[in-house]
Amino acid sequence: MFQTQILRQYDLKYQIAIPQLKVGQLILLNIQIQEGAKSRLQKYKALIISKKQKGLTQNITVRKIFQKIGVEQTLPLNSIQIKKIQILKKYSIKQAKLYYIRNIIGQSFFTKE
């Protein structure tokens, strides 16, 4: 077997069910956080600002406002830490990447639908 076939079989074995995600969707992520010997689920509500599709190694960049500061995080979708992805709201956009959101102050983007 070739190396790519072995990697593809490994990826299919550990692949989780991912909904059809698009840029401009408000999602709720349940992420498993390991703190020492304890682990807990943290809910993370954020907007998808970019999506990079590379087969089974898809990455999304999400942005949320926390205490009036914008926080961005890049997450691999097939990560073991992501337990559940739920789509809360869909915004109509025309761009593939929403990097201009960084310049918008506060929650003013979320009022446009």
Summary of the structure (lengths in Angstrom):
residues: 113
radius of gyration: 15.9
end to end distance: 49.4
largest distance: 52.9
contacts: 265
relative contact order: 0.24
helix: 18%
strand: 45%
